[in-house]
């Protein structure tokens, strides 16, 4: 009984990426493409541009060249998860940036470990460049 009360008193903190931290509209993506910088990695192309908010946002694109919907959705989930994990350690929110990740077709064959380390590396580059 005491164990049940203890579990009730601890509130579960949602770990998902909130909707306001995502790019959703076409014009937001186009603004990042037109005004931002572009970095290439093995499995994706990362575009980033400064925004007027107090936090960073991310948008993800996957084309049908990558594969069927389940493959595209898996890669989008992986991208959101890596970004969510790296946001605080790299200080990406302090920079107030909008990110667009274009996933390359070769990412469909990647393992999560390979994909996440590749994306972490490119996010680290952004963080160190913005930190100068």
Secondary structure by P-SEA (a helix, b strand, c coil): caaaaaaaaccccccccccccccccaaaaaaaaacbbbbbcccbbbbbbbccccbbbbbbbbccccccaaaaaaaaaaaaaaaaaacccccccccbbbbbbbcccccccccaaaaaaaaaaaaaaaaaaaac
